[in-house]
């Protein structure tokens, strides 16, 4: 019984460290957040962080692993080549934006934290990016890459779509200042629909359809 309690305590300590580190990195930046600050906020000693993660960079890598593994799971699940191209892209966008919304701080850390003095972190993120690139590359190849994406390599496709989906969460504080109340939890679904429409049909085509319907 004592051993079981010890394992639970270790597990909860590790989770507390992550629960504290992610929002701190997201709000004030990786470079501005120290391990001592994380340890104090998580109510653990510094040695405990070193025990579980080894270093600050290793802690960042763990955060990247958690986010990217979930994102790739969404891609594998939705881009399965069983439905029409547009349907699967729409399903992917809706699921990805829902995932981003559920782990916004992880998203912010993943996108914003690219320490230029830490090439191993850049390469680490690139390794995950190659996995997503492989998934999209196979998917686009199986679908003949469609006329719209015939000249777009998978890496550009992935970067463009991810940037569009993530922009809402990156710019939320600014958008709320520009137009208070425009960003709400209920608007996530509407945002996904907008991204689907723009990404699949373009702005000019949407405008033409709107004019025809008037």
C-alpha positions in Angstrom: 0.0 0.0 0.0 2.8 2.4 0.8 4.5 1.7 -2.5 1.2 2.4 -4.4 0.8 5.7 -2.6 4.4 6.6 -3.5 3.7 5.9 -7.2 0.6 8.0 -7.1 2.5 10.9 -5.5 5.2 10.7 -8.1 2.6 10.7 -10.9 0.7 13.6 -9.5 3.9 15.6 -9.0 4.9 15.0 -12.6 1.4 16.1 -13.8 1.5 19.2 -11.6 4.8 20.2 -13.1 3.3 20.0 -16.6 0.1 21.7 -15.5 2.2 24.6 -14.2 4.9 24.8 -16.9 2.6 24.8 -19.9 0.6 28.0 -19.0 3.7 29.7 -17.8 5.6 29.0 -21.0 2.4 30.1 -23.0 1.9 33.3 -21.1 5.4 34.6 -20.4 7.6 32.6 -22.7 10.0 29.7 -22.4 13.0 32.0 -22.1 11.4 34.1 -19.3 10.3 31.1 -17.2 12.8 29.4 -14.8 12.7 26.0 -13.4 12.7 27.4 -9.8 9.5 29.3 -10.7 7.9 26.2 -12.0 9.0 24.2 -9.0 7.5 26.7 -6.6 4.2 27.0 -8.5 3.9 23.2 -8.7 4.8 22.8 -5.0 7.8 20.5 -5.7 11.5 20.9 -5.2 13.9 21.5 -8.1 15.3 18.0 -7.9 11.8 16.6 -8.7 11.8 18.4 -12.0 15.2 17.1 -12.8 14.1 13.6 -11.8 11.2 13.6 -14.1 12.5 15.6 -17.0 16.2 16.1 -16.6 16.3 19.7 -17.9 14.2 22.7 -19.0 14.7 21.7 -22.7 13.6 18.2 -22.0 10.5 19.6 -20.3 9.7 21.6 -23.4 10.2 18.5 -25.6 7.7 16.6 -23.4 5.1 19.4 -24.0 5.8 19.2 -27.7 5.4 15.4 -27.7 2.0 15.7 -26.0 0.7 18.3 -28.4 2.0 16.8 -31.6 1.0 13.3 -30.8 -2.6 14.5 -30.4 -2.5 16.5 -33.6 -1.1 13.6 -35.6 -3.8 11.3 -34.2 -6.5 13.8 -35.5 -4.8 13.7 -38.9 -4.6 9.9 -39.0 -8.2 9.5 -37.9 -9.8 12.1 -40.3 -7.6 11.8 -43.4 -8.4 8.1 -43.9 -9.2 8.1 -47.7 -12.7 6.7 -47.1 -14.7 9.8 -47.9 -14.5 12.5 -50.6 -11.6 14.9 -50.5 -13.6 17.9 -49.4 -15.5 16.0 -46.8 -12.3 14.7 -45.2 -10.6 18.1 -45.2 -13.7 19.6 -43.5 -13.7 16.8 -40.9 -10.0 17.4 -40.3 -10.4 21.1 -39.9 -13.3 20.8 -37.5 -11.5 18.1 -35.4 -8.2 20.0 -35.4 -9.7 23.3 -34.3 -11.6 21.5 -31.6 -8.3 19.9 -30.5 -6.5 23.3 -30.6 -9.3 24.8 -28.5 -9.0 22.0 -25.9 -5.3 22.5 -25.4 -4.8 26.1 -26.3 -1.7 26.6 -24.1 0.0 23.6 -25.6 -0.7 25.0 -29.0 0.8 28.4 -28.1 3.9 26.8 -26.6 4.4 24.6 -29.7 4.0 27.4 -32.2 5.6 30.3 -30.3 8.6 28.6 -28.7 11.4 28.2 -31.2 14.6 29.0 -29.3 17.1 30.2 -31.8 19.9 29.3 -29.4 18.6 25.7 -29.2 18.9 24.0 -32.7 18.0 20.7 -31.1 14.5 22.0 -30.3 14.1 23.2 -33.9 15.1 19.8 -35.2 12.9 18.1 -32.6 9.9 20.1 -33.9 10.9 19.4 -37.5 10.9 15.7 -36.7 7.2 15.9 -35.7 6.6 18.1 -38.8 8.0 15.4 -41.1 5.5 12.9 -39.7 2.6 15.2 -40.4 4.2 15.9 -43.9 4.2 12.1 -44.6 0.6 11.7 -43.6 -0.5 14.6 -45.8 1.8 13.6 -48.6 0.2 10.1 -48.8 -3.2 11.6 -48.5 -2.8 14.1 -51.3 -1.1 11.5 -53.5 -4.0 9.1 -53.0 -6.5 11.8 -54.0 -4.5 12.9 -57.0 -3.7 16.0 -55.0 -6.7 17.7 -56.7 -6.4 20.6 -59.1 -6.2 23.2 -56.3 -3.2 21.5 -54.7 -1.5 20.1 -57.8 1.5 22.5 -57.4 1.6 22.7 -53.6 4.0 20.4 -51.8 2.6 18.7 -48.7 4.9 20.8 -46.4 3.3 24.0 -47.7 -0.2 22.5 -47.5 0.4 21.5 -43.9 2.0 24.9 -42.9 -0.8 26.9 -44.6 -3.7 25.0 -43.1 -2.2 24.7 -39.6 -1.5 28.5 -39.6 -5.0 29.3 -40.7 -6.5 27.1 -38.0 -4.2 28.3 -35.2 -4.5 32.0 -36.0 -7.7 32.3 -33.9 -5.9 31.1 -30.8 -2.8 33.1 -31.4 -4.5 36.4 -32.0 -7.4 36.1 -29.5 -6.1 38.8 -27.1 -5.6 41.3 -29.9 -8.9 40.5 -31.6 -10.8 40.9 -28.3 -9.3 44.4 -28.0 -10.1 45.3 -31.6 -13.7 44.0 -31.4 -14.8 43.0 -27.8 -17.0 40.0 -27.7 -16.3 38.7 -31.2 -14.3 35.8 -29.8 -16.2 33.4 -27.6 -16.2 29.7 -26.9 -19.3 29.3 -29.0 -17.6 30.9 -32.0 -15.2 28.0 -32.4 -17.6 26.0 -34.6 -18.3 29.1 -36.8 -14.5 29.7 -37.1 -14.0 26.1 -38.3 -16.8 26.6 -41.0 -15.1 29.8 -42.1 -11.7 28.1 -42.5 -13.3 25.2 -44.4 -15.0 27.6 -46.8 -12.0 29.8 -47.4 -9.5 26.9 -47.7 -11.6 24.8 -50.0 -13.3 27.5 -52.2 -11.3 30.7 -51.7 -12.6 34.2 -50.9 -13.4 35.2 -54.5 -15.5 32.1 -55.2 -17.4 32.6 -52.0 -18.1 36.2 -52.9 -19.3 35.2 -56.3 -21.7 32.6 -54.8 -23.0 35.1 -52.3 -23.7 37.6 -55.1 -25.5 35.0 -57.1 -27.7 34.1 -54.2 -28.7 37.7 -53.6 
